[in-house]
Amino acid sequence: MLNLPSNVFSQSAVIPFKNGNRGIKILLIKSRKGNWIVPKGIIEQGLTPQESARREAVEEAGVDGEVFNELIGEYNYDKWNGTCNVKVYLMMVNKEFQTWEEDYFRVRKWFSLEKAIRKVGKPELSDFIKQVPNLLRKDKSNDKVQVVQ
């Protein structure tokens, strides 16, 4: 019989990207422990996972944009005496704020695709970032979530 943890927390995350002069750029932020990560958080009641992840990007990284509907993948990690299940989406950044809610302790930095793959600590996140070029080759014209205000 499968033992599932009694506390499962549903989270969503975005991989923020933009097209730079030398290819795709990925935005990473520093965690409280100093690791490079992507914006993520608990899925807020009344919001879709994509809308909630977009809101986390604004709060944690000071960026806004369009979140693709397509789920890139999921991963789990242990926290809060339970397990967090994280759904990961792609977000095309179209706005960067000079100041944002968590700018007093969060560092954000744009990396090349290759460097972002190496910088993130979770193998699952590295694998998801590797998928970005192939995901962008797909026709996404009807597969975006509008920006939540």
C-alpha positions as CSV (number, residue, x, y, z in Angstrom):
1,M,0.0,0.0,0.0
2,L,1.3,3.5,-0.9
3,N,1.9,5.7,2.0
4,L,1.0,9.3,1.1
5,P,2.0,12.1,3.4
6,S,-0.9,13.6,5.4
7,N,0.1,17.1,4.5
8,V,0.3,17.7,0.7
9,F,0.7,21.4,-0.4
10,S,-0.2,22.3,-3.9
11,Q,2.1,24.9,-5.4
12,S,2.7,26.4,-8.8
13,A,5.8,27.9,-10.4
14,V,6.9,29.7,-13.6
15,I,10.0,29.6,-15.6
16,P,10.3,33.3,-16.6
17,F,11.9,33.8,-20.0
18,K,12.6,36.4,-22.7
19,N,14.4,36.4,-26.0
20,G,17.7,38.1,-25.7
21,N,20.3,39.2,-28.4
22,R,22.0,35.9,-28.0
23,G,19.1,33.6,-27.5
24,I,16.7,32.7,-24.8
25,K,17.3,34.2,-21.3
26,I,15.9,32.6,-18.1
27,L,15.2,34.7,-15.0
28,L,16.2,33.0,-11.7
29,I,15.9,34.4,-8.2
30,K,17.8,33.6,-5.0
31,S,16.0,31.6,-2.3
32,R,16.2,32.5,1.4
33,K,19.0,29.8,1.6
34,G,20.9,31.4,-1.3
35,N,20.0,28.9,-4.0
36,W,19.0,29.9,-7.5
37,I,15.3,29.0,-8.0
38,V,12.2,30.0,-10.0
39,P,9.2,31.9,-8.6
40,K,6.8,29.6,-6.9
41,G,4.2,29.4,-4.1
42,I,1.0,27.9,-2.7
43,I,-1.8,27.9,-5.2
44,E,-4.1,30.6,-3.9
45,Q,-7.8,29.9,-3.4
46,G,-9.9,31.1,-6.4
47,L,-6.9,31.2,-8.8
48,T,-5.8,28.7,-11.4
49,P,-2.3,27.3,-10.9
50,Q,-1.1,29.6,-13.8
51,E,-2.6,32.7,-12.3
52,S,-1.2,31.9,-8.9
53,A,2.3,31.3,-10.3
54,R,2.1,34.6,-12.2
55,R,1.3,36.4,-9.0
56,E,4.3,34.8,-7.4
57,A,6.5,36.0,-10.2
58,V,5.3,39.6,-9.5
59,E,5.9,39.3,-5.8
60,E,9.2,37.3,-5.7
61,A,10.9,38.4,-8.9
62,G,9.3,41.7,-9.9
63,V,8.3,40.6,-13.3
64,D,5.0,40.2,-15.1
65,G,4.0,38.5,-18.3
66,E,1.9,35.8,-20.1
67,V,1.8,32.3,-18.6
68,F,1.3,29.5,-21.0
69,N,-1.5,27.1,-20.2
70,E,0.5,24.0,-20.9
71,L,2.0,22.3,-17.9
72,I,5.7,21.7,-18.3
73,G,5.9,19.2,-15.5
74,E,5.6,18.6,-11.8
75,Y,8.1,17.8,-9.0
76,N,7.8,17.2,-5.2
77,Y,9.9,18.3,-2.3
78,D,9.6,18.0,1.5
79,K,8.6,21.1,3.6
80,W,6.4,22.1,6.5
81,N,6.2,18.5,7.8
82,G,4.7,17.4,4.5
83,T,5.2,17.3,0.8
84,C,4.9,20.2,-1.7
85,N,3.7,19.2,-5.2
86,V,4.8,21.9,-7.7
87,K,3.2,22.4,-11.1
88,V,5.6,24.3,-13.4
89,Y,4.6,26.6,-16.3
90,L,6.4,28.8,-18.8
91,M,6.0,32.6,-18.6
92,M,7.0,35.1,-21.3
93,V,8.1,38.2,-19.4
94,N,6.9,41.5,-20.8
95,K,7.4,43.8,-17.8
96,E,10.2,44.2,-15.2
97,F,9.6,46.3,-12.1
98,Q,12.3,48.4,-10.6
99,T,11.0,47.7,-7.1
100,W,8.8,44.8,-6.0
101,E,7.4,43.2,-2.8
102,E,10.4,41.0,-2.0
103,D,13.2,43.1,-3.5
104,Y,14.7,43.7,0.0
105,F,15.9,40.1,0.2
106,R,15.5,38.6,-3.3
107,V,18.2,38.8,-6.0
108,R,17.0,38.3,-9.5
109,K,19.3,37.7,-12.5
110,W,18.9,36.8,-16.2
111,F,20.9,33.8,-17.3
112,S,21.6,32.1,-20.7
113,L,19.6,28.9,-21.1
114,E,22.8,26.8,-20.6
115,K,23.8,28.7,-17.4
116,A,20.3,28.6,-15.9
117,I,20.3,24.8,-16.4
118,R,23.6,24.6,-14.4
119,K,22.6,27.1,-11.7
120,V,19.3,25.6,-10.4
121,G,19.8,23.0,-7.7
122,K,16.9,20.8,-8.4
123,P,17.5,18.2,-11.3
124,E,13.8,18.4,-12.2
125,L,14.0,22.2,-12.7
126,S,17.1,21.7,-14.9
127,D,15.2,19.2,-17.0
128,F,12.2,21.6,-17.4
129,I,14.5,24.5,-18.4
130,K,16.1,22.2,-21.0
131,Q,12.7,21.8,-22.6
132,V,12.1,25.6,-23.1
133,P,13.4,25.8,-26.7
134,N,11.2,22.9,-27.8
135,L,8.2,24.3,-26.0
136,L,8.7,27.7,-27.7
137,R,8.7,26.1,-31.2
138,K,5.1,24.9,-30.7
139,D,2.3,27.3,-31.8
140,K,1.3,29.0,-28.6
141,S,-1.0,31.6,-30.1
142,N,-4.1,30.1,-28.4
143,D,-2.4,28.7,-25.4
144,K,-1.8,31.7,-23.0
145,V,-3.4,32.9,-19.8
146,Q,-4.2,36.6,-19.7
147,V,-2.3,38.6,-17.2
148,V,-4.2,38.8,-13.8
149,Q,-4.5,42.3,-12.4
